[in-house]
Amino acid sequence: MLLSPAREPTYRSLPVSGGSQTNFTTFEKAILKGQNIYELRLLAQKVNTIFPKTPGVESKGPFDMELGFKDDKIWLFQIRPFVENKNALSSTYLESISPMIPPLRFVPLSTAL
Protein backbone atom coordinates (compact mmCIF):
# COMPACT_ATOMS: atom_id res chain seq x y z
CA MET A 1 0.00 0.00 0.00
CA LEU A 2 1.42 3.39 -0.96
CA LEU A 3 1.09 5.76 1.99
CA SER A 4 2.82 8.67 0.31
CA PRO A 5 5.07 9.08 -2.69
CA ALA A 6 8.72 9.84 -1.99
CA ARG A 7 11.07 11.36 -4.50
CA GLU A 8 14.31 13.23 -4.27
CA PRO A 9 16.10 15.15 -7.03
CA THR A 10 19.16 12.90 -6.63
CA TYR A 11 19.94 9.20 -6.73
CA ARG A 12 23.13 7.18 -6.22
CA SER A 13 24.83 5.01 -8.78
CA LEU A 14 27.84 2.71 -8.63
CA PRO A 15 30.25 3.43 -11.50
CA VAL A 16 32.38 0.59 -12.93
CA SER A 17 35.48 2.42 -11.66
CA GLY A 18 34.30 1.92 -8.05
CA GLY A 19 32.86 4.10 -5.36
CA SER A 20 29.52 5.82 -5.80
CA GLN A 21 28.29 8.98 -7.43
CA THR A 22 25.31 11.26 -7.03
CA ASN A 23 23.15 11.77 -10.10
CA PHE A 24 20.46 14.36 -10.63
CA THR A 25 17.08 13.72 -12.17
CA THR A 26 13.85 15.55 -12.86
CA PHE A 27 10.43 14.57 -11.64
CA GLU A 28 9.02 14.29 -15.17
CA LYS A 29 10.90 11.08 -15.94
CA ALA A 30 10.54 7.90 -13.88
CA ILE A 31 13.74 6.28 -12.63
CA LEU A 32 12.24 2.79 -12.30
CA LYS A 33 10.46 0.86 -15.02
CA GLY A 34 7.17 -0.98 -14.47
CA GLN A 35 9.03 -4.30 -14.31
CA ASN A 36 11.32 -2.89 -11.59
CA ILE A 37 8.31 -1.92 -9.49
CA TYR A 38 6.79 -5.38 -9.98
CA GLU A 39 10.06 -6.98 -8.81
CA LEU A 40 10.11 -4.71 -5.75
CA ARG A 41 6.62 -5.93 -4.84
CA LEU A 42 7.72 -9.56 -5.22
CA LEU A 43 10.77 -8.89 -3.05
CA ALA A 44 8.61 -7.26 -0.38
CA GLN A 45 6.36 -10.33 -0.31
CA LYS A 46 9.36 -12.65 0.04
CA VAL A 47 10.89 -10.51 2.80
CA ASN A 48 7.61 -10.45 4.75
CA THR A 49 7.35 -14.24 4.43
CA ILE A 50 10.96 -15.34 4.97
CA PHE A 51 12.74 -12.73 7.10
CA PRO A 52 10.55 -12.92 10.24
CA LYS A 53 11.31 -16.68 10.42
CA THR A 54 15.09 -16.14 10.23
CA PRO A 55 16.96 -17.17 13.40
CA GLY A 56 17.97 -14.11 15.41
CA VAL A 57 15.34 -11.82 13.87
CA GLU A 58 12.88 -10.78 16.55
CA SER A 59 10.58 -8.70 14.37
CA LYS A 60 7.64 -9.26 12.09
CA GLY A 61 8.42 -5.96 10.34
CA PRO A 62 8.76 -3.39 9.06
CA PHE A 63 12.24 -3.93 7.64
CA ASP A 64 14.90 -1.49 6.49
CA MET A 65 16.24 -2.62 3.11
CA GLU A 66 18.99 -1.21 0.95
CA LEU A 67 18.88 -2.32 -2.65
CA GLY A 68 19.55 -1.26 -6.19
CA PHE A 69 19.11 -2.20 -9.82
CA LYS A 70 21.81 -3.15 -12.33
CA ASP A 71 20.80 -3.99 -15.89
CA ASP A 72 17.17 -4.26 -14.71
CA LYS A 73 18.07 -6.88 -12.09
CA ILE A 74 17.37 -6.14 -8.42
CA TRP A 75 20.25 -6.51 -5.95
CA LEU A 76 19.61 -6.64 -2.22
CA PHE A 77 22.55 -5.06 -0.37
CA GLN A 78 21.34 -5.19 3.20
CA ILE A 79 18.24 -5.90 5.26
CA ARG A 80 17.58 -5.46 8.96
CA PRO A 81 14.61 -4.91 11.26
CA PHE A 82 13.53 -1.27 11.22
CA VAL A 83 14.45 0.52 14.45
CA GLU A 84 12.26 3.49 15.22
CA ASN A 85 14.02 6.69 16.23
CA LYS A 86 12.60 7.62 19.66
CA ASN A 87 13.72 11.27 19.24
CA ALA A 88 11.80 11.53 15.96
CA LEU A 89 8.62 10.34 17.70
CA SER A 90 8.66 13.37 19.98
CA SER A 91 9.55 15.90 17.27
CA THR A 92 6.89 18.61 17.03
CA TYR A 93 8.13 19.53 13.58
CA LEU A 94 7.78 15.98 12.25
CA GLU A 95 4.32 15.73 13.78
CA SER A 96 3.31 19.00 12.11
CA ILE A 97 4.19 17.71 8.62
CA SER A 98 2.73 14.22 9.09
CA PRO A 99 -1.00 14.21 8.44
CA MET A 100 -3.17 11.96 10.59
CA ILE A 101 -4.79 9.34 8.37
CA PRO A 102 -7.72 7.48 9.90
CA PRO A 103 -7.27 3.68 9.96
CA LEU A 104 -8.65 1.85 6.92
CA ARG A 105 -9.00 5.05 4.95
CA PHE A 106 -8.00 4.65 1.33
CA VAL A 107 -6.69 7.60 -0.63
CA PRO A 108 -6.69 7.22 -4.44
CA LEU A 109 -3.22 7.67 -5.94
CA SER A 110 -4.67 10.40 -8.19
CA THR A 111 -5.44 12.58 -5.15
CA ALA A 112 -3.37 15.77 -4.98
CA LEU A 113 -1.59 16.04 -1.65
C-alpha positions in Angstrom: 0.0 0.0 0.0 1.4 3.4 -1.0 1.1 5.8 2.0 2.8 8.7 0.3 5.1 9.1 -2.7 8.7 9.8 -2.0 11.1 11.4 -4.5 14.3 13.2 -4.3 16.1 15.1 -7.0 19.2 12.9 -6.6 19.9 9.2 -6.7 23.1 7.2 -6.2 24.8 5.0 -8.8 27.8 2.7 -8.6 30.3 3.4 -11.5 32.4 0.6 -12.9 35.5 2.4 -11.7 34.3 1.9 -8.1 32.9 4.1 -5.4 29.5 5.8 -5.8 28.3 9.0 -7.4 25.3 11.3 -7.0 23.1 11.8 -10.1 20.5 14.4 -10.6 17.1 13.7 -12.2 13.8 15.6 -12.9 10.4 14.6 -11.6 9.0 14.3 -15.2 10.9 11.1 -15.9 10.5 7.9 -13.9 13.7 6.3 -12.6 12.2 2.8 -12.3 10.5 0.9 -15.0 7.2 -1.0 -14.5 9.0 -4.3 -14.3 11.3 -2.9 -11.6 8.3 -1.9 -9.5 6.8 -5.4 -10.0 10.1 -7.0 -8.8 10.1 -4.7 -5.7 6.6 -5.9 -4.8 7.7 -9.6 -5.2 10.8 -8.9 -3.1 8.6 -7.3 -0.4 6.4 -10.3 -0.3 9.4 -12.6 0.0 10.9 -10.5 2.8 7.6 -10.4 4.7 7.4 -14.2 4.4 11.0 -15.3 5.0 12.7 -12.7 7.1 10.6 -12.9 10.2 11.3 -16.7 10.4 15.1 -16.1 10.2 17.0 -17.2 13.4 18.0 -14.1 15.4 15.3 -11.8 13.9 12.9 -10.8 16.6 10.6 -8.7 14.4 7.6 -9.3 12.1 8.4 -6.0 10.3 8.8 -3.4 9.1 12.2 -3.9 7.6 14.9 -1.5 6.5 16.2 -2.6 3.1 19.0 -1.2 0.9 18.9 -2.3 -2.7 19.5 -1.3 -6.2 19.1 -2.2 -9.8 21.8 -3.2 -12.3 20.8 -4.0 -15.9 17.2 -4.3 -14.7 18.1 -6.9 -12.1 17.4 -6.1 -8.4 20.3 -6.5 -6.0 19.6 -6.6 -2.2 22.6 -5.1 -0.4 21.3 -5.2 3.2 18.2 -5.9 5.3 17.6 -5.5 9.0 14.6 -4.9 11.3 13.5 -1.3 11.2 14.4 0.5 14.4 12.3 3.5 15.2 14.0 6.7 16.2 12.6 7.6 19.7 13.7 11.3 19.2 11.8 11.5 16.0 8.6 10.3 17.7 8.7 13.4 20.0 9.5 15.9 17.3 6.9 18.6 17.0 8.1 19.5 13.6 7.8 16.0 12.2 4.3 15.7 13.8 3.3 19.0 12.1 4.2 17.7 8.6 2.7 14.2 9.1 -1.0 14.2 8.4 -3.2 12.0 10.6 -4.8 9.3 8.4 -7.7 7.5 9.9 -7.3 3.7 10.0 -8.6 1.9 6.9 -9.0 5.1 4.9 -8.0 4.6 1.3 -6.7 7.6 -0.6 -6.7 7.2 -4.4 -3.2 7.7 -5.9 -4.7 10.4 -8.2 -5.4 12.6 -5.1 -3.4 15.8 -5.0 -1.6 16.0 -1.7 
